Amino acid sequence: MKEEEKKEYFQEMNRKMKFIGSGLELDPNMIHEEDTLREHFKLMLNASIGKFAQNVRPTTTKFIQTQV
């Protein structure tokens, strides 16, 4: 993405979210990649989604012996 496109994108997002003049404006110079942090949160998110997807009532099998 070119610098011009980045500036236009951030201006559009600031306008849509009504951040202009609020002190919360998004700035393309403040955005940087942190691969380690990204991987950490991705792992946490995937683990929690997997935990919620687990079956809460697993089936149980019982072996009963009867006398003949």
Rosetta constraint file for C-alpha pairs under 8 A:
AtomPair CA 1 CA 5 HARMONIC 6.29 0.50
AtomPair CA 1 CA 6 HARMONIC 6.56 0.50
AtomPair CA 2 CA 6 HARMONIC 6.22 0.50
AtomPair CA 3 CA 7 HARMONIC 6.24 0.50
AtomPair CA 4 CA 8 HARMONIC 6.31 0.50
AtomPair CA 5 CA 9 HARMONIC 6.05 0.50
AtomPair CA 6 CA 10 HARMONIC 6.16 0.50
AtomPair CA 6 CA 28 HARMONIC 6.75 0.50
AtomPair CA 7 CA 11 HARMONIC 6.08 0.50
AtomPair CA 7 CA 28 HARMONIC 6.80 0.50
AtomPair CA 8 CA 12 HARMONIC 6.11 0.50
AtomPair CA 9 CA 13 HARMONIC 6.21 0.50
AtomPair CA 10 CA 14 HARMONIC 6.03 0.50
AtomPair CA 10 CA 26 HARMONIC 6.24 0.50
AtomPair CA 10 CA 27 HARMONIC 6.77 0.50
AtomPair CA 10 CA 28 HARMONIC 6.82 0.50
AtomPair CA 11 CA 15 HARMONIC 6.12 0.50
AtomPair CA 11 CA 26 HARMONIC 7.98 0.50
AtomPair CA 12 CA 16 HARMONIC 6.11 0.50
AtomPair CA 13 CA 17 HARMONIC 6.00 0.50
AtomPair CA 13 CA 26 HARMONIC 7.81 0.50
AtomPair CA 14 CA 18 HARMONIC 5.77 0.50
AtomPair CA 14 CA 19 HARMONIC 4.91 0.50
AtomPair CA 14 CA 20 HARMONIC 5.87 0.50
AtomPair CA 14 CA 25 HARMONIC 5.92 0.50
AtomPair CA 14 CA 26 HARMONIC 6.37 0.50
AtomPair CA 15 CA 19 HARMONIC 6.40 0.50
AtomPair CA 15 CA 20 HARMONIC 6.34 0.50
AtomPair CA 18 CA 22 HARMONIC 7.93 0.50
AtomPair CA 19 CA 23 HARMONIC 7.05 0.50
AtomPair CA 19 CA 24 HARMONIC 5.56 0.50
AtomPair CA 19 CA 25 HARMONIC 5.08 0.50
AtomPair CA 19 CA 26 HARMONIC 7.83 0.50
AtomPair CA 20 CA 24 HARMONIC 7.50 0.50
AtomPair CA 20 CA 25 HARMONIC 5.91 0.50
AtomPair CA 21 CA 25 HARMONIC 7.48 0.50
AtomPair CA 26 CA 30 HARMONIC 7.91 0.50
AtomPair CA 27 CA 31 HARMONIC 7.12 0.50
AtomPair CA 34 CA 38 HARMONIC 6.11 0.50
AtomPair CA 35 CA 39 HARMONIC 6.10 0.50
AtomPair CA 36 CA 40 HARMONIC 6.20 0.50
AtomPair CA 37 CA 41 HARMONIC 6.28 0.50
AtomPair CA 38 CA 42 HARMONIC 6.05 0.50
AtomPair CA 39 CA 43 HARMONIC 6.09 0.50
AtomPair CA 40 CA 44 HARMONIC 6.33 0.50
AtomPair CA 41 CA 45 HARMONIC 6.02 0.50
AtomPair CA 42 CA 46 HARMONIC 6.11 0.50
AtomPair CA 43 CA 47 HARMONIC 6.02 0.50
AtomPair CA 44 CA 48 HARMONIC 6.16 0.50
AtomPair CA 45 CA 49 HARMONIC 6.16 0.50
AtomPair CA 46 CA 50 HARMONIC 6.07 0.50
AtomPair CA 47 CA 51 HARMONIC 6.13 0.50
AtomPair CA 48 CA 52 HARMONIC 6.27 0.50
AtomPair CA 49 CA 53 HARMONIC 6.22 0.50
AtomPair CA 50 CA 54 HARMONIC 6.49 0.50
